[in-house]
Amino acid sequence: MPSLYSRLAAILALLVPACALISADAGPALVYLSGLLALVAIAHNGIRGLEPANWRDLLPVTIAVCAPLASVLLTSVLTHGAWSASEFEKFMRFALACPICWLLLRAPTRWLQQVQWSLLFSALAGSVMLIVIMYSPSLGRGAVSDFGGKYNAVAFADLTLFFGFASLLTLPWTLSRWPRLERCLKILATLLSLYATWLSQTRSSWMLLPIFGLVVLLSRAHWSRKTKGLFVAALIVVLAAGSLALWESHGSRMRQVASDVESYVQDSDRDTSVGIRMQLWHASWLMFLDHPVIGTGARNFRANLAKLRDQGIVTPLVATEYGEPHNDLVSAMAGYGGIGLLAMLSLYLLPAVVFYRRLFSPDPLVQVGAQIGLLFCLGYTAFSLTEMMFRNMRSVPIYGVTMVVLFALTTKRRTQPVVTRSPAMAQAGEAR
């Protein structure tokens, strides 16, 4: 296989995390370019028989990224009026991560390790953007979606915090001639991402803190029980102190959660931030119960909400203004039934299992890559509980491509057999 294919694919894939927060168009363009390049390389390899395809190596990734598309197609075929071109395109972008991964498995490991710069850039860029927006009197939290990748404040803060913690996990790597400066930049990116997330007043982003602690704990198998106990105790103290600080901060949105829940339970005001989510989740559950296997398709969510509004289950505001349930897992369950839910769980948890197993590799490079991968998959799972991380198609390349970059980075490479010719064969070839 010509190395040009894999090296070019690595360059394109490594640009995806770097462009995640600063551009709304770069991610989709890069995933299509990378996918096209990968399909050309696979066809070239198949025609010329350059090397074994070894598709078995990609089995977890293939299932993970193709299962959501399969659930969409199944519902569209079996349910009248369920077809949605945008849903098909969105999940097709996930499926393109499979051929991209095949090609990345042939890229030099050292090239893929450069993903640390991509993560670091996004952490710094996202933090600076959040800080500037939040400190601008004419902008504020609601204006986050007008800049960069055009994500709302919740998704933007979620991703910024992940990139910050991912940069911290790369501390064992030294890829420049200035190791001290490199370490300082990684620590700075983490601190800035923490401050920017706090400044954004995003509540769900902080779910990443215990997940980060869990990943660190799981990756330290050599620690004694006492050390692990001290680490867990310290983590609990940090989480408690952080929760208290968020609760007592001026204009705390954490206290607002308790107020919103109380208003919802007492039915005094159901159209609060939390109350709207609870209505949407309740409505989604009822939609799932009506069609528990394959659902009715995501495009019918609004129509189903209108019926539930007529029954008094959701308010007119929810039925009019919302077309998704603010939860990727619940959205899959409501739109594509149990099969859709299993597909989304596969997207998150199958790669997470792979990365968990690779935490215990004797190779330090693989260990760090697996830590980042596990944090990424579990973090996305947590973020998706309160926000639709895949609300639009722009966000798909961030997860799909970044995940396969980390998968390829942490995969043990097969040693390709070297074909040699005997002297007699060589002479025969020269004679011809």
ZATISE-86897 format. One line per field, with one value per residue (C-alpha): x, z, y. Coordinates in Angstrom, 3 decimals, always signed. Example, Ala and Ser with C-alpha at 12.3 -4.5 7.8 and 13.67 -1.06 7.14 Angstrom:
BEGIN
xx: +12.300_+13.670
zz: +7.800_+7.140
yy: -4.500_-1.060
END
This chain:
BEGIN
xx: +0.000_+1.543_+2.331_+0.934_-2.622_-2.185_-0.047_-2.509_-5.392_-3.562_-3.097_-6.767_-7.957_-5.681_-7.137_-10.638_-10.137_-8.190_-11.069_-13.789_-14.542_-13.370_-15.096_-18.560_-17.537_-14.096_-15.259_-17.750_-15.340_-12.526_-14.628_-15.782_-12.261_-10.858_-13.652_-13.183_-9.427_-9.970_-12.442_-10.007_-7.185_-9.333_-10.341_-6.708_-5.630_-8.417_-7.645_-3.886_-3.830_-1.106_-1.698_-4.288_-7.276_-7.543_-11.064_-11.360_-9.131_-11.874_-14.800_-15.556_-15.262_-17.328_-20.199_-19.979_-20.056_-22.368_-25.032_-26.756_-27.001_-28.414_-31.099_-32.078_-32.342_-34.364_-36.895_-37.106_-37.819_-40.384_-42.158_-44.090_-43.055_-39.934_-37.339_-35.206_-32.390_-30.679_-30.766_-29.360_-26.537_-25.747_-25.321_-23.574_-20.839_-20.400_-20.134_-17.375_-15.216_-14.868_-12.869_-10.984_-9.949_-8.802_-6.445_-5.260_-4.195_-1.551_-0.333_+2.899_+2.178_+4.397_+2.174_-0.997_+0.590_+0.627_-3.058_-1.839_-1.269_-4.758_-6.238_-4.080_-5.038_-8.765_-8.447_-6.702_-8.853_-12.125_-11.153_-10.132_-13.313_-15.520_-13.703_-13.877_-17.576_-18.545_-16.652_-18.137_-21.110_-22.815_-22.545_-22.878_-23.792_-26.486_-24.101_-21.778_-23.693_-22.884_-19.147_-16.719_-18.365_-21.763_-22.506_-24.659_-22.977_-23.516_-21.915_-19.137_-18.229_-18.463_-15.974_-13.664_-13.398_-12.747_-9.947_-8.437_-8.414_-7.201_-4.248_-3.458_-3.419_-0.759_+1.753_+3.819_+4.376_+7.167_+6.976_+8.977_+12.475_+11.113_+9.658_+9.247_+7.332_+5.257_+4.255_+3.457_+1.181_-0.726_-1.244_-2.240_-4.783_-6.333_-6.577_-8.009_-10.606_-11.710_-12.049_-13.821_-16.304_-17.031_-17.462_-19.939_-22.233_-22.704_-23.816_-23.563_-19.910_-18.810_-19.886_-16.519_-14.657_-15.609_-15.156_-11.645_-10.940_-12.277_-10.063_-6.991_-7.837_-8.412_-5.128_-3.129_-3.285_+0.154_-1.089_-1.519_-4.943_-3.937_-2.910_-6.134_-8.142_-6.370_-6.963_-10.694_-10.938_-9.149_-11.419_-14.526_-13.210_-12.510_-15.961_-17.649_-15.691_-16.411_-20.115_-20.278_-18.475_-20.873_-23.860_-22.755_-21.549_-23.372_-26.345_-25.795_-27.470_-27.001_-29.499_-31.816_-31.952_-33.542_-36.000_-36.916_-37.517_-39.703_-41.753_-42.157_-43.250_-45.739_-46.944_-46.592_-44.231_-43.279_-41.580_-38.296_-34.909_-35.083_-38.862_-38.728_-36.169_-38.294_-41.311_-39.320_-37.930_-41.370_-42.806_-39.956_-40.605_-44.263_-43.243_-40.930_-43.704_-45.940_-43.264_-40.693_-38.780_-38.030_-39.738_-41.381_-38.331_-36.778_-38.542_-41.902_-40.850_-42.630_-45.829_-45.813_-45.229_-48.287_-50.431_-49.078_-49.784_-53.438_-53.447_-52.010_-48.759_-46.519_-47.091_-47.763_-44.307_-42.573_-44.687_-44.029_-40.408_-38.643_-37.966_-35.625_-35.394_-31.988_-30.587_-28.980_-29.865_-33.474_-33.720_-32.563_-35.019_-37.961_-37.102_-35.719_-36.946_-34.915_-32.768_-31.838_-30.984_-28.737_-27.075_-26.242_-24.974_-22.758_-21.393_-20.267_-19.574_-17.963_-14.962_-14.928_-14.483_-11.624_-9.882_-10.394_-8.632_-5.761_-5.204_-3.120_-0.796_+2.934_+3.447_+3.288_+2.121_-0.821_-1.655_-1.968_-3.911_-6.293_-6.842_-7.806_-10.047_-11.840_-12.313_-13.642_-16.208_-17.434_-17.431_-19.596_-21.939_-22.374_-22.693_-25.384_-27.600_-28.485_-27.615_-27.879_-24.223_-25.213_-28.052_-26.581_-24.339_-21.406_-20.709_-20.482_-16.863_-15.603_-16.643_-16.326_-12.908_-11.303_-12.382_-10.868_-7.638_-7.253_-8.291_-5.639_-3.031_-3.550_-3.799_-0.863_+0.346_+0.611_+4.009_+3.525_+5.321_+8.295_+8.256_+11.740_+12.833_+15.368_+18.407_+16.863_+13.617_+15.566_+17.522_+14.308_+12.785_+15.808_+15.706_+12.071
zz: +0.000_-0.994_+2.164_+0.599_+1.263_+4.978_+5.638_+3.886_+5.770_+9.045_+8.247_+7.388_+10.442_+12.849_+11.638_+12.773_+16.550_+15.890_+13.854_+16.162_+17.992_+15.558_+12.310_+11.353_+7.879_+8.308_+10.092_+7.429_+4.615_+6.263_+6.952_+3.328_+1.990_+4.354_+3.537_-0.207_+0.136_+2.218_-0.276_-3.143_-1.164_-0.336_-3.989_-5.088_-2.577_-3.614_-7.317_-6.978_-4.030_-2.315_+1.216_+3.266_+4.190_+7.753_+8.244_+11.401_+13.153_+12.647_+13.883_+17.051_+15.131_+12.217_+14.502_+16.517_+13.633_+11.306_+13.816_+14.006_+10.207_+10.121_+12.668_+10.608_+7.413_+9.131_+10.518_+7.176_+5.297_+7.753_+8.777_+6.346_+6.408_+8.525_+5.836_+6.521_+4.179_+6.915_+9.355_+6.686_+5.878_+9.539_+10.297_+6.982_+8.276_+11.211_+8.830_+6.868_+9.980_+9.253_+5.984_+7.470_+10.384_+7.959_+6.337_+9.618_+10.812_+8.089_+9.080_+11.123_+14.841_+15.335_+12.991_+14.838_+18.150_+16.912_+17.860_+21.115_+19.305_+17.879_+21.328_+22.847_+20.183_+20.654_+24.448_+24.189_+21.338_+22.940_+26.317_+24.867_+22.797_+25.806_+28.049_+25.477_+24.744_+28.411_+29.289_+26.380_+27.702_+24.306_+23.949_+26.857_+27.108_+24.451_+21.811_+21.887_+19.016_+16.774_+16.724_+15.663_+15.218_+16.092_+18.981_+21.859_+25.142_+26.661_+23.847_+23.431_+27.125_+27.192_+24.349_+25.703_+29.053_+27.375_+25.249_+28.377_+30.309_+27.243_+27.016_+30.667_+29.957_+27.266_+29.850_+29.610_+25.899_+24.742_+21.040_+20.822_+21.573_+24.438_+26.926_+29.744_+27.537_+26.200_+29.716_+30.732_+27.725_+28.548_+32.170_+31.081_+28.633_+31.412_+33.826_+31.156_+30.144_+33.773_+34.179_+30.836_+31.666_+35.064_+33.426_+30.911_+33.784_+32.126_+34.634_+32.772_+31.768_+35.315_+34.905_+33.190_+36.482_+38.124_+34.755_+34.510_+38.038_+37.132_+34.031_+36.038_+38.743_+36.253_+34.509_+37.745_+38.333_+39.968_+42.790_+46.212_+47.868_+50.221_+47.360_+45.508_+48.639_+49.140_+45.495_+45.751_+48.991_+47.410_+44.357_+46.556_+48.426_+45.146_+43.782_+47.010_+47.132_+43.470_+43.904_+46.890_+44.971_+42.042_+44.383_+46.218_+43.175_+42.113_+39.890_+40.454_+37.820_+40.119_+42.613_+39.691_+39.098_+42.508_+41.917_+38.459_+39.742_+42.557_+40.101_+37.825_+40.613_+41.990_+38.434_+39.071_+36.141_+33.794_+31.195_+33.032_+31.732_+33.665_+33.385_+29.588_+29.545_+31.875_+29.636_+26.560_+28.228_+29.458_+25.988_+24.423_+26.806_+25.758_+22.082_+22.770_+24.491_+21.456_+19.052_+21.193_+18.498_+15.529_+16.471_+14.033_+12.856_+14.257_+11.674_+13.299_+16.738_+16.406_+15.124_+18.053_+20.453_+19.038_+19.848_+23.398_+23.732_+22.880_+25.700_+28.156_+28.626_+27.298_+27.254_+24.057_+24.353_+24.288_+21.400_+19.356_+20.074_+20.492_+17.913_+19.916_+23.549_+24.563_+24.962_+22.211_+23.829_+24.490_+20.965_+19.488_+21.691_+20.708_+17.013_+16.331_+19.234_+21.130_+18.068_+17.869_+21.550_+21.226_+18.201_+20.112_+23.106_+20.724_+19.315_+22.783_+24.708_+22.213_+21.681_+25.431_+26.121_+23.601_+25.168_+28.665_+27.681_+26.176_+29.396_+30.606_+27.624_+28.502_+25.848_+27.482_+24.211_+24.015_+27.686_+27.232_+23.978_+25.644_+28.563_+26.197_+24.205_+27.311_+28.610_+25.192_+24.888_+28.494_+28.443_+25.331_+26.925_+29.960_+27.916_+25.763_+28.803_+29.034_+25.583_+22.028_+21.086_+17.617_+17.128_+13.832_+11.293_+12.029_+15.320_+13.924_+12.623_+16.059_+17.645_+14.663_+13.401_+16.779_+18.081_+15.147_+15.359_+18.973_+18.036_+15.302_+17.587_+20.277_+17.946_+17.873_+14.292_+12.365_+10.912_+7.186_+5.692_+3.551_+0.150_-1.007_-4.282_-4.618_-6.917_-9.478_-9.519_-9.851_-12.844_-14.464_-14.033_-15.587_-18.528_-19.183
yy: +0.000_+3.364_+5.312_+8.480_+7.270_+6.655_+9.728_+12.026_+10.417_+10.989_+14.676_+15.129_+13.185_+15.062_+18.353_+17.368_+17.836_+21.045_+22.474_+21.145_+24.390_+27.048_+26.060_+24.892_+23.725_+22.150_+18.985_+17.841_+18.722_+16.774_+13.688_+13.544_+14.063_+11.445_+9.020_+9.443_+8.961_+5.823_+4.322_+4.980_+3.347_+0.305_-0.082_+0.289_-2.330_-4.696_-4.422_-4.707_-7.124_-5.116_-6.433_-8.368_-6.194_-7.598_-6.248_-8.326_-5.787_-3.197_-5.269_-3.210_+0.066_-1.257_-2.264_+0.946_+3.432_+1.494_+0.390_+3.832_+3.984_+0.445_+1.395_+4.466_+2.423_-0.327_+2.145_+3.957_+0.718_-0.649_+2.560_+4.728_+8.369_+7.778_+8.540_+11.590_+12.590_+14.615_+11.702_+9.399_+11.810_+12.367_+8.687_+8.060_+10.354_+7.996_+5.040_+6.789_+6.521_+2.787_+3.063_+6.021_+3.798_+1.072_+3.547_+5.086_+1.627_+1.827_+5.310_+5.673_+5.603_+8.631_+10.618_+9.634_+10.588_+14.179_+14.207_+15.753_+19.068_+18.945_+18.345_+21.070_+23.599_+22.959_+23.241_+26.611_+27.951_+26.843_+28.292_+31.650_+31.866_+31.095_+33.572_+36.385_+35.737_+35.559_+38.730_+40.703_+42.729_+42.655_+38.870_+36.472_+32.807_+32.844_+34.157_+31.127_+29.535_+32.515_+31.824_+29.123_+25.750_+27.267_+24.906_+26.030_+26.923_+23.465_+21.444_+24.015_+23.909_+20.102_+19.770_+22.463_+20.702_+17.351_+18.786_+20.328_+17.047_+15.144_+17.553_+16.828_+13.084_+13.624_+14.912_+11.673_+12.376_+14.659_+15.440_+18.653_+19.887_+21.963_+19.463_+21.989_+24.425_+21.545_+20.458_+24.041_+24.501_+21.310_+22.348_+25.858_+24.421_+22.335_+25.263_+27.564_+24.970_+24.597_+28.358_+28.804_+26.034_+27.562_+30.959_+29.528_+28.428_+25.056_+22.441_+19.142_+19.652_+18.882_+15.261_+14.844_+15.376_+12.037_+10.288_+11.731_+10.478_+7.030_+6.831_+7.819_+5.278_+2.447_+3.167_+2.981_-0.760_-0.624_+1.603_+0.047_-0.113_+2.674_+4.945_+4.214_+4.937_+8.264_+9.168_+8.402_+10.388_+13.351_+13.150_+13.182_+16.221_+18.041_+17.202_+18.287_+21.543_+22.215_+21.506_+23.843_+26.588_+26.219_+26.222_+29.360_+31.286_+34.457_+33.645_+29.926_+27.767_+24.771_+26.201_+26.798_+23.026_+22.444_+25.277_+23.962_+20.435_+21.731_+23.803_+20.785_+18.451_+20.983_+21.733_+25.449_+26.046_+23.222_+25.412_+25.907_+24.728_+21.464_+21.180_+21.309_+18.504_+16.397_+16.896_+15.938_+12.811_+11.776_+12.311_+10.327_+7.447_+7.363_+7.395_+4.478_+2.518_+3.021_+1.706_-0.113_-2.004_+0.281_+3.568_+5.958_+7.927_+11.090_+13.276_+12.439_+13.659_+17.024_+15.413_+13.008_+15.909_+17.684_+14.631_+14.558_+18.282_+17.606_+15.041_+17.583_+15.666_+18.445_+22.186_+24.167_+25.758_+22.376_+21.102_+24.242_+25.104_+21.748_+19.067_+16.811_+15.630_+17.099_+13.594_+11.493_+8.183_+9.155_+10.577_+7.262_+5.397_+7.620_+7.757_+4.287_+2.168_-0.381_-1.062_+2.617_+2.722_-0.330_+1.265_+4.447_+2.475_+0.509_+3.764_+4.825_+1.659_-0.733_+1.578_+2.265_-1.458_-1.614_+1.382_-0.052_-3.274_-1.310_+0.630_-2.293_-2.480_-2.506_+0.180_+3.675_+5.238_+2.856_+3.443_+7.204_+6.876_+4.415_+6.798_+9.594_+7.243_+5.966_+9.521_+10.536_+7.732_+7.865_+11.663_+11.732_+9.206_+11.459_+14.642_+13.037_+12.512_+16.203_+17.528_+16.235_+16.190_+15.003_+17.473_+18.585_+16.910_+19.217_+17.481_+13.936_+14.127_+15.197_+11.919_+9.582_+10.681_+11.421_+8.028_+6.127_+8.163_+7.017_+3.466_+3.309_+4.879_+2.245_-0.772_-3.164_-3.228_-6.457_-7.273_-7.633_-10.640_-9.727_-11.446_-12.418_-13.992_-16.766_-16.260_-18.624_-16.620_-13.389_-14.761_-15.975_-12.544_-10.866_-13.290_-12.344
END
